[in-house]
Amino acid sequence: MYERIRNLREDRDLRQVELAKVLNCSQVCYSNYEIGKRDIPTEALIKLARYYNTSVDYLLGLTDEPRAYPRR
């Protein structure tokens, strides 16, 4: 899971501080999410999935399909 959020960020040439702003946390807190030192709260996972237009399942490694689920 942690690798996925790092790879998504790096693929878009974003810095940790930019994602920290999206999640309303510090850069250090976000860095701890990426290295697995801290569990990512559900609310933050949802924000990341929406930001990257993917699913929480993809972020968690439950699927290899990066496309977001269709909204109802």
N, CA, C and O atoms as a Tripos MOL2 file, in Angstrom:
@<TRIPOS>MOLECULE
protein
  288   287    72     0     0
PROTEIN
NO_CHARGES

@<TRIPOS>ATOM
      1 N           0.8300   -1.1850    0.0000 N.3       1 MET1
      2 CA          0.0000    0.0000    0.0000 C.3       1 MET1
      3 C           0.8750    1.2500    0.0000 C.2       1 MET1
      4 O           0.6360    2.1740   -0.7770 O.2       1 MET1
      5 N           1.8710    1.2820    0.8540 N.am      2 TYR2
      6 CA          2.6680    2.4900    0.9980 C.3       2 TYR2
      7 C           3.4190    2.8090   -0.2900 C.2       2 TYR2
      8 O           3.5740    3.9710   -0.6650 O.2       2 TYR2
      9 N           3.8800    1.7610   -0.9560 N.am      3 GLU3
     10 CA          4.5600    1.9570   -2.2300 C.3       3 GLU3
     11 C           3.6390    2.5900   -3.2710 C.2       3 GLU3
     12 O           4.0710    3.4170   -4.0730 O.2       3 GLU3
     13 N           2.3960    2.2030   -3.2500 N.am      4 ARG4
     14 CA          1.4500    2.7380   -4.2470 C.3       4 ARG4
     15 C           1.2700    4.2370   -4.1250 C.2       4 ARG4
     16 O           1.2710    4.9440   -5.1330 O.2       4 ARG4
     17 N           1.1150    4.7370   -2.8970 N.am      5 ILE5
     18 CA          0.9080    6.1850   -2.7860 C.3       5 ILE5
     19 C           2.1830    6.9430   -3.1500 C.2       5 ILE5
     20 O           2.1140    8.0500   -3.6860 O.2       5 ILE5
     21 N           3.3350    6.3600   -2.8650 N.am      6 ARG6
     22 CA          4.5890    7.0020   -3.2690 C.3       6 ARG6
     23 C           4.7250    6.9920   -4.7890 C.2       6 ARG6
     24 O           5.0820    8.0060   -5.3880 O.2       6 ARG6
     25 N           4.4430    5.8520   -5.4110 N.am      7 ASN7
     26 CA          4.5560    5.7560   -6.8660 C.3       7 ASN7
     27 C           3.5920    6.6930   -7.5760 C.2       7 ASN7
     28 O           3.9600    7.3290   -8.5640 O.2       7 ASN7
     29 N           2.3610    6.7830   -7.0830 N.am      8 LEU8
     30 CA          1.3950    7.7030   -7.6950 C.3       8 LEU8
     31 C           1.8850    9.1450   -7.6030 C.2       8 LEU8
     32 O           1.7580    9.9110   -8.5580 O.2       8 LEU8
     33 N           2.4360    9.5050   -6.4690 N.am      9 ARG9
     34 CA          2.9520   10.8610   -6.2860 C.3       9 ARG9
     35 C           4.1320   11.1260   -7.2110 C.2       9 ARG9
     36 O           4.1810   12.1530   -7.8870 O.2       9 ARG9
     37 N           5.0750   10.2020   -7.2390 N.am     10 GLU10
     38 CA          6.2720   10.3800   -8.0630 C.3      10 GLU10
     39 C           5.9470   10.3730   -9.5510 C.2      10 GLU10
     40 O           6.5550   11.1180  -10.3190 O.2      10 GLU10
     41 N           5.0000    9.5440   -9.9670 N.am     11 ASP11
     42 CA          4.6010    9.5010  -11.3840 C.3      11 ASP11
     43 C           4.0450   10.8340  -11.8570 C.2      11 ASP11
     44 O           4.0910   11.1440  -13.0480 O.2      11 ASP11
     45 N           3.5230   11.6180  -10.9330 N.am     12 ARG12
     46 CA          2.9410   12.9280  -11.2730 C.3      12 ARG12
     47 C           3.8800   14.0870  -10.9170 C.2      12 ARG12
     48 O           3.4930   15.2540  -10.9490 O.2      12 ARG12
     49 N           5.1170   13.7330  -10.5810 N.am     13 ASP13
     50 CA          6.1320   14.7310  -10.2160 C.3      13 ASP13
     51 C           5.6590   15.6800   -9.1230 C.2      13 ASP13
     52 O           5.8760   16.8900   -9.1930 O.2      13 ASP13
     53 N           5.0130   15.1130   -8.1190 N.am     14 LEU14
     54 CA          4.5310   15.9030   -6.9840 C.3      14 LEU14
     55 C           5.4800   15.7290   -5.8120 C.2      14 LEU14
     56 O           6.1770   14.7190   -5.7060 O.2      14 LEU14
     57 N           5.5010   16.7100   -4.9420 N.am     15 ARG15
     58 CA          6.3060   16.6390   -3.7250 C.3      15 ARG15
     59 C           5.4110   16.2370   -2.5530 C.2      15 ARG15
     60 O           4.1960   16.4330   -2.5840 O.2      15 ARG15
     61 N           6.0220   15.6830   -1.5440 N.am     16 GLN16
     62 CA          5.2590   15.2550   -0.3750 C.3      16 GLN16
     63 C           4.4920   16.4150    0.2430 C.2      16 GLN16
     64 O           3.3640   16.2390    0.7050 O.2      16 GLN16
     65 N           5.0890   17.5830    0.2540 N.am     17 VAL17
     66 CA          4.4320   18.7430    0.8630 C.3      17 VAL17
     67 C           3.1290   19.0900    0.1340 C.2      17 VAL17
     68 O           2.1810   19.5720    0.7530 O.2      17 VAL17
     69 N           3.0850   18.8470   -1.1760 N.am     18 GLU18
     70 CA          1.8590   19.1180   -1.9450 C.3      18 GLU18
     71 C           0.7370   18.1600   -1.5390 C.2      18 GLU18
     72 O          -0.4160   18.5710   -1.4050 O.2      18 GLU18
     73 N           1.0710   16.9020   -1.3450 N.am     19 LEU19
     74 CA          0.0580   15.9320   -0.9200 C.3      19 LEU19
     75 C          -0.3340   16.1620    0.5290 C.2      19 LEU19
     76 O          -1.4860   15.9390    0.9020 O.2      19 LEU19
     77 N           0.6020   16.6030    1.3430 N.am     20 ALA20
     78 CA          0.2890   16.9180    2.7360 C.3      20 ALA20
     79 C          -0.7660   18.0210    2.7970 C.2      20 ALA20
     80 O          -1.6500   17.9870    3.6520 O.2      20 ALA20
     81 N          -0.6760   18.9910    1.9000 N.am     21 LYS21
     82 CA         -1.6840   20.0620    1.8590 C.3      21 LYS21
     83 C          -3.0510   19.5020    1.4790 C.2      21 LYS21
     84 O          -4.0690   19.9080    2.0400 O.2      21 LYS21
     85 N          -3.0760   18.5740    0.5310 N.am     22 VAL22
     86 CA         -4.3340   17.9450    0.1170 C.3      22 VAL22
     87 C          -4.9720   17.2330    1.3080 C.2      22 VAL22
     88 O          -6.1910   17.2660    1.4770 O.2      22 VAL22
     89 N          -4.1490   16.5930    2.1250 N.am     23 LEU23
     90 CA         -4.6460   15.8130    3.2600 C.3      23 LEU23
     91 C          -4.7430   16.6340    4.5420 C.2      23 LEU23
     92 O          -5.1920   16.1390    5.5760 O.2      23 LEU23
     93 N          -4.3210   17.8840    4.4650 N.am     24 ASN24
     94 CA         -4.3530   18.7770    5.6240 C.3      24 ASN24
     95 C          -3.5320   18.2010    6.7880 C.2      24 ASN24
     96 O          -3.9900   18.1340    7.9290 O.2      24 ASN24
     97 N          -2.3060   17.7890    6.4560 N.am     25 CYS25
     98 CA         -1.3850   17.2840    7.4680 C.3      25 CYS25
     99 C           0.0030   17.8470    7.1700 C.2      25 CYS25
    100 O           0.1850   18.5450    6.1720 O.2      25 CYS25
    101 N           0.9570   17.5580    8.0040 N.am     26 SER26
    102 CA          2.3170   18.0300    7.7740 C.3      26 SER26
    103 C           3.0310   17.1280    6.7680 C.2      26 SER26
    104 O           2.5920   16.0120    6.4910 O.2      26 SER26
    105 N           4.1290   17.6320    6.2340 N.am     27 GLN27
    106 CA          4.9370   16.8470    5.2990 C.3      27 GLN27
    107 C           5.5130   15.6300    6.0240 C.2      27 GLN27
    108 O           5.6010   14.5480    5.4440 O.2      27 GLN27
    109 N           5.9030   15.8030    7.2840 N.am     28 VAL28
    110 CA          6.4510   14.6960    8.0670 C.3      28 VAL28
    111 C           5.3990   13.6040    8.2590 C.2      28 VAL28
    112 O           5.7030   12.4160    8.1430 O.2      28 VAL28
    113 N           4.1650   14.0110    8.5510 N.am     29 CYS29
    114 CA          3.0740   13.0520    8.7030 C.3      29 CYS29
    115 C           2.8610   12.2870    7.3980 C.2      29 CYS29
    116 O           2.7420   11.0620    7.4050 O.2      29 CYS29
    117 N           2.8130   13.0090    6.2810 N.am     30 TYR30
    118 CA          2.6190   12.3460    4.9830 C.3      30 TYR30
    119 C           3.7810   11.4040    4.6840 C.2      30 TYR30
    120 O           3.5680   10.2910    4.2040 O.2      30 TYR30
    121 N           4.9950   11.8360    4.9610 N.am     31 SER31
    122 CA          6.1640   10.9930    4.7490 C.3      31 SER31
    123 C           6.0380    9.6910    5.5370 C.2      31 SER31
    124 O           6.3830    8.6200    5.0370 O.2      31 SER31
    125 N           5.5440    9.7900    6.7650 N.am     32 ASN32
    126 CA          5.3390    8.5890    7.5810 C.3      32 ASN32
    127 C           4.3020    7.6610    6.9700 C.2      32 ASN32
    128 O           4.4020    6.4450    7.1330 O.2      32 ASN32
    129 N           3.3130    8.1960    6.2730 N.am     33 TYR33
    130 CA          2.3520    7.3500    5.5520 C.3      33 TYR33
    131 C           3.0710    6.5780    4.4530 C.2      33 TYR33
    132 O           2.8590    5.3770    4.2890 O.2      33 TYR33
    133 N           3.9230    7.2760    3.6990 N.am     34 GLU34
    134 CA          4.6060    6.6430    2.5600 C.3      34 GLU34
    135 C           5.5790    5.5500    2.9760 C.2      34 GLU34
    136 O           5.7570    4.5720    2.2500 O.2      34 GLU34
    137 N           6.2050    5.7010    4.1250 N.am     35 ILE35
    138 CA          7.1820    4.6830    4.5430 C.3      35 ILE35
    139 C           6.5770    3.6340    5.4670 C.2      35 ILE35
    140 O           7.2700    2.7240    5.9220 O.2      35 ILE35
    141 N           5.2830    3.7650    5.7390 N.am     36 GLY36
    142 CA          4.5980    2.7700    6.5470 C.3      36 GLY36
    143 C           4.8220    2.9100    8.0340 C.2      36 GLY36
    144 O           4.5460    1.9870    8.8000 O.2      36 GLY36
    145 N           5.3220    4.0580    8.4450 N.am     37 LYS37
    146 CA          5.5560    4.2940    9.8660 C.3      37 LYS37
    147 C           4.2620    4.6560   10.5890 C.2      37 LYS37
    148 O           4.1590    4.5140   11.8080 O.2      37 LYS37
    149 N           3.2910    5.1180    9.8340 N.am     38 ARG38
    150 CA          1.9810    5.4990   10.3720 C.3      38 ARG38
    151 C           0.8940    4.9460    9.4800 C.2      38 ARG38
    152 O           1.0140    4.9820    8.2560 O.2      38 ARG38
    153 N          -0.1730    4.4310   10.0840 N.am     39 ASP39
    154 CA         -1.3200    3.9770    9.2950 C.3      39 ASP39
    155 C          -2.0500    5.1850    8.7320 C.2      39 ASP39
    156 O          -2.1540    6.2280    9.3780 O.2      39 ASP39
    157 N          -2.5500    5.0220    7.5200 N.am     40 ILE40
    158 CA         -3.2690    6.1120    6.8610 C.3      40 ILE40
    159 C          -4.7320    6.0440    7.2820 C.2      40 ILE40
    160 O          -5.3790    5.0140    7.0960 O.2      40 ILE40
    161 N          -5.2610    7.1280    7.8470 N.am     41 PRO41
    162 CA         -6.6720    7.1230    8.2500 C.3      41 PRO41
    163 C          -7.5910    6.9540    7.0360 C.2      41 PRO41
    164 O          -7.2470    7.3410    5.9190 O.2      41 PRO41
    165 N          -8.7450    6.3780    7.2770 N.am     42 THR42
    166 CA         -9.7130    6.1350    6.2040 C.3      42 THR42
    167 C         -10.0310    7.4120    5.4350 C.2      42 THR42
    168 O         -10.0780    7.3980    4.2050 O.2      42 THR42
    169 N         -10.2470    8.5020    6.1410 N.am     43 GLU43
    170 CA        -10.5760    9.7710    5.4890 C.3      43 GLU43
    171 C          -9.4540   10.2030    4.5340 C.2      43 GLU43
    172 O          -9.7290   10.7210    3.4520 O.2      43 GLU43
    173 N          -8.2070    9.9950    4.9290 N.am     44 ALA44
    174 CA         -7.0750   10.3490    4.0780 C.3      44 ALA44
    175 C          -7.0070    9.4300    2.8540 C.2      44 ALA44
    176 O          -6.6860    9.8830    1.7560 O.2      44 ALA44
    177 N          -7.3070    8.1570    3.0410 N.am     45 LEU45
    178 CA         -7.3270    7.2240    1.9030 C.3      45 LEU45
    179 C          -8.3800    7.6420    0.8740 C.2      45 LEU45
    180 O          -8.1340    7.5960   -0.3310 O.2      45 LEU45
    181 N          -9.5350    8.0430    1.3550 N.am     46 ILE46
    182 CA        -10.6040    8.4810    0.4560 C.3      46 ILE46
    183 C         -10.1770    9.7320   -0.3000 C.2      46 ILE46
    184 O         -10.4030    9.8350   -1.5050 O.2      46 ILE46
    185 N          -9.5610   10.6840    0.4000 N.am     47 LYS47
    186 CA         -9.0750   11.9070   -0.2530 C.3      47 LYS47
    187 C          -8.0350   11.5820   -1.3120 C.2      47 LYS47
    188 O          -8.0670   12.1430   -2.4070 O.2      47 LYS47
    189 N          -7.1110   10.6790   -0.9940 N.am     48 LEU48
    190 CA         -6.0880   10.2940   -1.9690 C.3      48 LEU48
    191 C          -6.7050    9.6030   -3.1780 C.2      48 LEU48
    192 O          -6.3220    9.8810   -4.3140 O.2      48 LEU48
    193 N          -7.6460    8.7140   -2.9430 N.am     49 ALA49
    194 CA         -8.2970    8.0170   -4.0540 C.3      49 ALA49
    195 C          -9.0080    9.0150   -4.9650 C.2      49 ALA49
    196 O          -8.9310    8.8950   -6.1880 O.2      49 ALA49
    197 N          -9.6870    9.9820   -4.3970 N.am     50 ARG50
    198 CA        -10.3650   11.0010   -5.2050 C.3      50 ARG50
    199 C          -9.3470   11.8790   -5.9310 C.2      50 ARG50
    200 O          -9.5340   12.2080   -7.1020 O.2      50 ARG50
    201 N          -8.2890   12.2500   -5.2510 N.am     51 TYR51
    202 CA         -7.2570   13.1010   -5.8460 C.3      51 TYR51
    203 C          -6.6280   12.4190   -7.0620 C.2      51 TYR51
    204 O          -6.4270   13.0530   -8.0980 O.2      51 TYR51
    205 N          -6.3200   11.1370   -6.9340 N.am     52 TYR52
    206 CA         -5.6840   10.3810   -8.0100 C.3      52 TYR52
    207 C          -6.6850    9.7280   -8.9610 C.2      52 TYR52
    208 O          -6.2860    9.0810   -9.9290 O.2      52 TYR52
    209 N          -7.9690    9.8910   -8.6980 N.am     53 ASN53
    210 CA         -9.0190    9.2770   -9.5100 C.3      53 ASN53
    211 C          -8.8180    7.7590   -9.6050 C.2      53 ASN53
    212 O          -8.7980    7.1760  -10.6890 O.2      53 ASN53
    213 N          -8.6750    7.1590   -8.4490 N.am     54 THR54
    214 CA         -8.5120    5.7140   -8.3600 C.3      54 THR54
    215 C          -9.4070    5.2160   -7.2210 C.2      54 THR54
    216 O         -10.2010    5.9800   -6.6740 O.2      54 THR54
    217 N          -9.2800    3.9650   -6.8730 N.am     55 SER55
    218 CA        -10.1000    3.4180   -5.7860 C.3      55 SER55
    219 C          -9.2550    3.2210   -4.5330 C.2      55 SER55
    220 O          -8.0350    3.0780   -4.6100 O.2      55 SER55
    221 N          -9.9050    3.2150   -3.4010 N.am     56 VAL56
    222 CA         -9.2280    2.9040   -2.1440 C.3      56 VAL56
    223 C          -8.6890    1.4790   -2.2110 C.2      56 VAL56
    224 O          -7.6140    1.2000   -1.6810 O.2      56 VAL56
    225 N          -9.4200    0.5800   -2.8530 N.am     57 ASP57
    226 CA         -8.9470   -0.8010   -3.0100 C.3      57 ASP57
    227 C          -7.6030   -0.8340   -3.7240 C.2      57 ASP57
    228 O          -6.7290   -1.6190   -3.3550 O.2      57 ASP57
    229 N          -7.4250    0.0040   -4.7370 N.am     58 TYR58
    230 CA         -6.1390    0.0670   -5.4480 C.3      58 TYR58
    231 C          -5.0460    0.5670   -4.5070 C.2      58 TYR58
    232 O          -3.9560   -0.0030   -4.4620 O.2      58 TYR58
    233 N          -5.3330    1.6210   -3.7630 N.am     59 LEU59
    234 CA         -4.3450    2.1590   -2.8250 C.3      59 LEU59
    235 C          -3.9430    1.1260   -1.7810 C.2      59 LEU59
    236 O          -2.7830    1.0610   -1.3740 O.2      59 LEU59
    237 N          -4.9070    0.3190   -1.3520 N.am     60 LEU60
    238 CA         -4.6470   -0.6950   -0.3290 C.3      60 LEU60
    239 C          -4.0140   -1.9710   -0.8890 C.2      60 LEU60
    240 O          -3.6230   -2.8560   -0.1270 O.2      60 LEU60
    241 N          -3.9110   -2.0680   -2.2150 N.am     61 GLY61
    242 CA         -3.3250   -3.2520   -2.8250 C.3      61 GLY61
    243 C          -4.2790   -4.4130   -2.9590 C.2      61 GLY61
    244 O          -3.8480   -5.5460   -3.1730 O.2      61 GLY61
    245 N          -5.5900   -4.1520   -2.8370 N.am     62 LEU62
    246 CA         -6.5810   -5.2170   -2.9640 C.3      62 LEU62
    247 C          -6.9290   -5.5210   -4.4120 C.2      62 LEU62
    248 O          -7.5200   -6.5580   -4.7140 O.2      62 LEU62
    249 N          -6.5570   -4.6010   -5.3130 N.am     63 THR63
    250 CA         -6.7530   -4.8020   -6.7450 C.3      63 THR63
    251 C          -5.5900   -4.1440   -7.4690 C.2      63 THR63
    252 O          -4.9640   -3.2160   -6.9570 O.2      63 THR63
    253 N          -5.3150   -4.6350   -8.6570 N.am     64 ASP64
    254 CA         -4.2860   -4.0190   -9.4920 C.3      64 ASP64
    255 C          -4.9030   -3.1030  -10.5400 C.2      64 ASP64
    256 O          -4.1940   -2.5480  -11.3800 O.2      64 ASP64
    257 N          -6.2170   -2.9440  -10.4940 N.am     65 GLU65
    258 CA         -6.9400   -2.0790  -11.4230 C.3      65 GLU65
    259 C          -6.9330   -0.6510  -10.8730 C.2      65 GLU65
    260 O          -7.5930   -0.3700   -9.8730 O.2      65 GLU65
    261 N          -6.1920    0.2490  -11.5190 N.am     66 PRO66
    262 CA         -6.0910    1.6130  -10.9790 C.3      66 PRO66
    263 C          -7.3040    2.5050  -11.2510 C.2      66 PRO66
    264 O          -7.4350    3.5630  -10.6360 O.2      66 PRO66
    265 N          -8.1930    2.0960  -12.1640 N.am     67 ARG67
    266 CA         -9.3480    2.9520  -12.4670 C.3      67 ARG67
    267 C         -10.3120    3.0090  -11.2970 C.2      67 ARG67
    268 O         -10.5370    2.0200  -10.5990 O.2      67 ARG67
    269 N         -10.8720    4.1870  -11.1030 N.am     68 ALA68
    270 CA        -11.8480    4.3680  -10.0250 C.3      68 ALA68
    271 C         -13.1400    3.6340  -10.3640 C.2      68 ALA68
    272 O         -13.4580    3.4090  -11.5320 O.2      68 ALA68
    273 N         -13.8650    3.2710   -9.3360 N.am     69 TYR69
    274 CA        -15.1650    2.6560   -9.5420 C.3      69 TYR69
    275 C         -16.1320    3.7180  -10.0570 C.2      69 TYR69
    276 O         -16.0270    4.8850   -9.6780 O.2      69 TYR69
    277 N         -17.0710    3.3270  -10.9140 N.am     70 PRO70
    278 CA        -18.0580    4.3170  -11.3800 C.3      70 PRO70
    279 C         -18.9460    4.7840  -10.2330 C.2      70 PRO70
    280 O         -19.3300    3.9980   -9.3680 O.2      70 PRO70
    281 N         -19.2590    6.0530  -10.2410 N.am     71 ARG71
    282 CA        -20.1650    6.5900   -9.2130 C.3      71 ARG71
    283 C         -21.5910    6.2510   -9.5520 C.2      71 ARG71
    284 O         -21.9470    6.1380  -10.7250 O.2      71 ARG71
    285 N         -22.4130    6.0890   -8.5340 N.am     72 ARG72
    286 CA        -23.8250    5.7830   -8.7560 C.3      72 ARG72
    287 C         -24.6010    7.0380   -8.8810 C.2      72 ARG72
    288 O         -25.8160    6.9960   -9.0720 O.2      72 ARG72
@<TRIPOS>BOND
     1     1     2 1
     2     2     3 1
     3     3     4 2
     4     3     5 am
     5     5     6 1
     6     6     7 1
     7     7     8 2
     8     7     9 am
     9     9    10 1
    10    10    11 1
    11    11    12 2
    12    11    13 am
    13    13    14 1
    14    14    15 1
    15    15    16 2
    16    15    17 am
    17    17    18 1
    18    18    19 1
    19    19    20 2
    20    19    21 am
    21    21    22 1
    22    22    23 1
    23    23    24 2
    24    23    25 am
    25    25    26 1
    26    26    27 1
    27    27    28 2
    28    27    29 am
    29    29    30 1
    30    30    31 1
    31    31    32 2
    32    31    33 am
    33    33    34 1
    34    34    35 1
    35    35    36 2
    36    35    37 am
    37    37    38 1
    38    38    39 1
    39    39    40 2
    40    39    41 am
    41    41    42 1
    42    42    43 1
    43    43    44 2
    44    43    45 am
    45    45    46 1
    46    46    47 1
    47    47    48 2
    48    47    49 am
    49    49    50 1
    50    50    51 1
    51    51    52 2
    52    51    53 am
    53    53    54 1
    54    54    55 1
    55    55    56 2
    56    55    57 am
    57    57    58 1
    58    58    59 1
    59    59    60 2
    60    59    61 am
    61    61    62 1
    62    62    63 1
    63    63    64 2
    64    63    65 am
    65    65    66 1
    66    66    67 1
    67    67    68 2
    68    67    69 am
    69    69    70 1
    70    70    71 1
    71    71    72 2
    72    71    73 am
    73    73    74 1
    74    74    75 1
    75    75    76 2
    76    75    77 am
    77    77    78 1
    78    78    79 1
    79    79    80 2
    80    79    81 am
    81    81    82 1
    82    82    83 1
    83    83    84 2
    84    83    85 am
    85    85    86 1
    86    86    87 1
    87    87    88 2
    88    87    89 am
    89    89    90 1
    90    90    91 1
    91    91    92 2
    92    91    93 am
    93    93    94 1
    94    94    95 1
    95    95    96 2
    96    95    97 am
    97    97    98 1
    98    98    99 1
    99    99   100 2
   100    99   101 am
   101   101   102 1
   102   102   103 1
   103   103   104 2
   104   103   105 am
   105   105   106 1
   106   106   107 1
   107   107   108 2
   108   107   109 am
   109   109   110 1
   110   110   111 1
   111   111   112 2
   112   111   113 am
   113   113   114 1
   114   114   115 1
   115   115   116 2
   116   115   117 am
   117   117   118 1
   118   118   119 1
   119   119   120 2
   120   119   121 am
   121   121   122 1
   122   122   123 1
   123   123   124 2
   124   123   125 am
   125   125   126 1
   126   126   127 1
   127   127   128 2
   128   127   129 am
   129   129   130 1
   130   130   131 1
   131   131   132 2
   132   131   133 am
   133   133   134 1
   134   134   135 1
   135   135   136 2
   136   135   137 am
   137   137   138 1
   138   138   139 1
   139   139   140 2
   140   139   141 am
   141   141   142 1
   142   142   143 1
   143   143   144 2
   144   143   145 am
   145   145   146 1
   146   146   147 1
   147   147   148 2
   148   147   149 am
   149   149   150 1
   150   150   151 1
   151   151   152 2
   152   151   153 am
   153   153   154 1
   154   154   155 1
   155   155   156 2
   156   155   157 am
   157   157   158 1
   158   158   159 1
   159   159   160 2
   160   159   161 am
   161   161   162 1
   162   162   163 1
   163   163   164 2
   164   163   165 am
   165   165   166 1
   166   166   167 1
   167   167   168 2
   168   167   169 am
   169   169   170 1
   170   170   171 1
   171   171   172 2
   172   171   173 am
   173   173   174 1
   174   174   175 1
   175   175   176 2
   176   175   177 am
   177   177   178 1
   178   178   179 1
   179   179   180 2
   180   179   181 am
   181   181   182 1
   182   182   183 1
   183   183   184 2
   184   183   185 am
   185   185   186 1
   186   186   187 1
   187   187   188 2
   188   187   189 am
   189   189   190 1
   190   190   191 1
   191   191   192 2
   192   191   193 am
   193   193   194 1
   194   194   195 1
   195   195   196 2
   196   195   197 am
   197   197   198 1
   198   198   199 1
   199   199   200 2
   200   199   201 am
   201   201   202 1
   202   202   203 1
   203   203   204 2
   204   203   205 am
   205   205   206 1
   206   206   207 1
   207   207   208 2
   208   207   209 am
   209   209   210 1
   210   210   211 1
   211   211   212 2
   212   211   213 am
   213   213   214 1
   214   214   215 1
   215   215   216 2
   216   215   217 am
   217   217   218 1
   218   218   219 1
   219   219   220 2
   220   219   221 am
   221   221   222 1
   222   222   223 1
   223   223   224 2
   224   223   225 am
   225   225   226 1
   226   226   227 1
   227   227   228 2
   228   227   229 am
   229   229   230 1
   230   230   231 1
   231   231   232 2
   232   231   233 am
   233   233   234 1
   234   234   235 1
   235   235   236 2
   236   235   237 am
   237   237   238 1
   238   238   239 1
   239   239   240 2
   240   239   241 am
   241   241   242 1
   242   242   243 1
   243   243   244 2
   244   243   245 am
   245   245   246 1
   246   246   247 1
   247   247   248 2
   248   247   249 am
   249   249   250 1
   250   250   251 1
   251   251   252 2
   252   251   253 am
   253   253   254 1
   254   254   255 1
   255   255   256 2
   256   255   257 am
   257   257   258 1
   258   258   259 1
   259   259   260 2
   260   259   261 am
   261   261   262 1
   262   262   263 1
   263   263   264 2
   264   263   265 am
   265   265   266 1
   266   266   267 1
   267   267   268 2
   268   267   269 am
   269   269   270 1
   270   270   271 1
   271   271   272 2
   272   271   273 am
   273   273   274 1
   274   274   275 1
   275   275   276 2
   276   275   277 am
   277   277   278 1
   278   278   279 1
   279   279   280 2
   280   279   281 am
   281   281   282 1
   282   282   283 1
   283   283   284 2
   284   283   285 am
   285   285   286 1
   286   286   287 1
   287   287   288 2
@<TRIPOS>SUBSTRUCTURE
     1 MET1         2 RESIDUE 1 A MET
     2 TYR2         6 RESIDUE 1 A TYR
     3 GLU3        10 RESIDUE 1 A GLU
     4 ARG4        14 RESIDUE 1 A ARG
     5 ILE5        18 RESIDUE 1 A ILE
     6 ARG6        22 RESIDUE 1 A ARG
     7 ASN7        26 RESIDUE 1 A ASN
     8 LEU8        30 RESIDUE 1 A LEU
     9 ARG9        34 RESIDUE 1 A ARG
    10 GLU10       38 RESIDUE 1 A GLU
    11 ASP11       42 RESIDUE 1 A ASP
    12 ARG12       46 RESIDUE 1 A ARG
    13 ASP13       50 RESIDUE 1 A ASP
    14 LEU14       54 RESIDUE 1 A LEU
    15 ARG15       58 RESIDUE 1 A ARG
    16 GLN16       62 RESIDUE 1 A GLN
    17 VAL17       66 RESIDUE 1 A VAL
    18 GLU18       70 RESIDUE 1 A GLU
    19 LEU19       74 RESIDUE 1 A LEU
    20 ALA20       78 RESIDUE 1 A ALA
    21 LYS21       82 RESIDUE 1 A LYS
    22 VAL22       86 RESIDUE 1 A VAL
    23 LEU23       90 RESIDUE 1 A LEU
    24 ASN24       94 RESIDUE 1 A ASN
    25 CYS25       98 RESIDUE 1 A CYS
    26 SER26      102 RESIDUE 1 A SER
    27 GLN27      106 RESIDUE 1 A GLN
    28 VAL28      110 RESIDUE 1 A VAL
    29 CYS29      114 RESIDUE 1 A CYS
    30 TYR30      118 RESIDUE 1 A TYR
    31 SER31      122 RESIDUE 1 A SER
    32 ASN32      126 RESIDUE 1 A ASN
    33 TYR33      130 RESIDUE 1 A TYR
    34 GLU34      134 RESIDUE 1 A GLU
    35 ILE35      138 RESIDUE 1 A ILE
    36 GLY36      142 RESIDUE 1 A GLY
    37 LYS37      146 RESIDUE 1 A LYS
    38 ARG38      150 RESIDUE 1 A ARG
    39 ASP39      154 RESIDUE 1 A ASP
    40 ILE40      158 RESIDUE 1 A ILE
    41 PRO41      162 RESIDUE 1 A PRO
    42 THR42      166 RESIDUE 1 A THR
    43 GLU43      170 RESIDUE 1 A GLU
    44 ALA44      174 RESIDUE 1 A ALA
    45 LEU45      178 RESIDUE 1 A LEU
    46 ILE46      182 RESIDUE 1 A ILE
    47 LYS47      186 RESIDUE 1 A LYS
    48 LEU48      190 RESIDUE 1 A LEU
    49 ALA49      194 RESIDUE 1 A ALA
    50 ARG50      198 RESIDUE 1 A ARG
    51 TYR51      202 RESIDUE 1 A TYR
    52 TYR52      206 RESIDUE 1 A TYR
    53 ASN53      210 RESIDUE 1 A ASN
    54 THR54      214 RESIDUE 1 A THR
    55 SER55      218 RESIDUE 1 A SER
    56 VAL56      222 RESIDUE 1 A VAL
    57 ASP57      226 RESIDUE 1 A ASP
    58 TYR58      230 RESIDUE 1 A TYR
    59 LEU59      234 RESIDUE 1 A LEU
    60 LEU60      238 RESIDUE 1 A LEU
    61 GLY61      242 RESIDUE 1 A GLY
    62 LEU62      246 RESIDUE 1 A LEU
    63 THR63      250 RESIDUE 1 A THR
    64 ASP64      254 RESIDUE 1 A ASP
    65 GLU65      258 RESIDUE 1 A GLU
    66 PRO66      262 RESIDUE 1 A PRO
    67 ARG67      266 RESIDUE 1 A ARG
    68 ALA68      270 RESIDUE 1 A ALA
    69 TYR69      274 RESIDUE 1 A TYR
    70 PRO70      278 RESIDUE 1 A PRO
    71 ARG71      282 RESIDUE 1 A ARG
    72 ARG72      286 RESIDUE 1 A ARG
